Amino acid sequence: MEIEDCQSEGFATRIITTQFSRKDAHGAISLPIYRNAAFEFETSEAIANAFQFKANAHTYTRISNPTVENLERKIKAASGAEFVMSLASGMAAISNTFMAIAYAGSNIVTSPHLFGNTFSLFKFTLAEFGVEVRFVNTDNLTEIEAAIDENTCAFFCELITNPHMEVADLFAISKILKAKNVPLIVDSTIVPWCGFNAKKAGVDIEVVSTTKYVSGGATSIGGAILDYGTFDWSKNKKLSNVTAVAGYLRFNFKLRREIARNMGACMDSETASLQALGMETLQIRFEHMAASAYELAKFLSENKKVLKVGYTKLDSSVYKAVSDKLFISNPGAMLTFNLSSKEECYQFQNKLKVIRRATNLFDNKTLIIHPESTIYGTFSKEMKDVMGIEDNLLRLSVGLENIEDLKHDILQALGE
Ligand SMILES: *Cc1c(COP(=O)(O)O)cnc(C)c1O
């Protein structure tokens, strides 16, 4: 499964063979964890050069760290991105991205169907800084185009919306955005790099919660920002002032040299070490989980007690054609299904023995959640309606258990 036709090595090989930026003094085969806060220098000149970016060296772990850099190198090898920055969480990746490009008077065009905290970041947190969010139906290209003006700092969407299971046609959207000089920013947490080629789809910036697939079994919280070097940031009113570097370098420059260090949400080196290990098994875990998810989606569709199943590879999904175009194999390990009522959902969840009641996605364990009463539990009824949250829907994140055991657990919980 090649991510770029021009890359000669396979996805897993590229990750596993990624070299350290410097040879380890003891020849350690995995990079040791650098838990130190600061780095010392031989001379006054050397430390001055490091601080003035005249030498490529680590100075202080909030700014950069060798263990974190090693994870970034693996993500770069996996994705083909030009620049990668790891941060403390998926939300840190999203908020740092918008701190770098949004300004008072700017607007973000997006779908109202967003991860709860992303919705809240746009609608409440950034709004108080004078940034406007413009919600559009991402299936409607005319509506997207009409919402854009000279102060649009980005079009943002999630690869597969959760829990709605919608897929925006990124190929078509990116064409419109290119003509309007607006960057395409995508949260690709739901399908990792071995299943989705962001650059081919026209994505300029990708944000990811590495807590999910990358962490290697829910080991730690993390996030990453990937910059494909495809957008000319001199077209962004704020970044047009960053004149020290060429247009396509400005986002990374602003992020690395100002925003990320000022926000301070750096990734911890212990997390980076766990997640670098997670990267090595990403493809094999993803392929197993996603194949099981497709099989369970078909299995649930055949059951009379299940009213509806959300999985974009099913013939019943209106997004099947777009999904088949965007995703290399199966569209991830998350699916949703509707039972007759909220009570039915509660009873079903309570009877499960193998599947665990927990939030999170893409753990090695299969997880189930009732989004309306949990993730969206504190939003008003009005907001839930805006976000399109149904109370008879369950979300399943399929793990690595044997598929027959998952099917058996589902059947017994349905009372069959
Ligand atoms: C989990 C998640 C996030 C937030 O990531 P954290 O690592 O929890 O901060 C953002 N977007 C999507 C789609 C997610 O699933």
The ligand as an SDF file (V2000), in Angstrom:
LIG
                    3D

 15 15  0  0  0  0  0  0  0  0999 V2000
  -10.0720   13.1470   19.6530 C   0  0  0  0  0  0  0  0  0  0  0  0
  -10.2450   14.0850   18.5290 C   0  0  0  0  0  0  0  0  0  0  0  0
   -9.7520   15.3970   18.6020 C   0  0  0  0  0  0  0  0  0  0  0  0
   -9.0850   15.9480   19.8270 C   0  0  0  0  0  0  0  0  0  0  0  0
   -7.9080   15.2800   20.1200 O   0  0  0  0  0  0  0  0  0  0  0  0
   -7.2450   15.2520   21.6010 P   0  0  0  0  0  0  0  0  0  0  0  0
   -5.9950   14.5020   21.3880 O   0  0  0  0  0  0  0  0  0  0  0  0
   -8.2280   14.5760   22.5020 O   0  0  0  0  0  0  0  0  0  0  0  0
   -7.0410   16.6730   21.9910 O   0  0  0  0  0  0  0  0  0  0  0  0
   -9.9350   16.2100   17.5030 C   0  0  0  0  0  0  0  0  0  0  0  0
  -10.5430   15.7770   16.4010 N   0  0  0  0  0  0  0  0  0  0  0  0
  -11.0260   14.5280   16.2890 C   0  0  0  0  0  0  0  0  0  0  0  0
  -11.6950   14.1050   15.0280 C   0  0  0  0  0  0  0  0  0  0  0  0
  -10.9050   13.6360   17.3420 C   0  0  0  0  0  0  0  0  0  0  0  0
  -11.4000   12.4030   17.2500 O   0  0  0  0  0  0  0  0  0  0  0  0
  1  2  1  0
  2  3  1  0
  2 14  2  0
  3  4  1  0
  3 10  2  0
  4  5  1  0
  5  6  1  0
  6  7  2  0
  6  8  1  0
  6  9  1  0
 10 11  1  0
 11 12  2  0
 12 13  1  0
 12 14  1  0
 14 15  1  0
M  END
$$$$
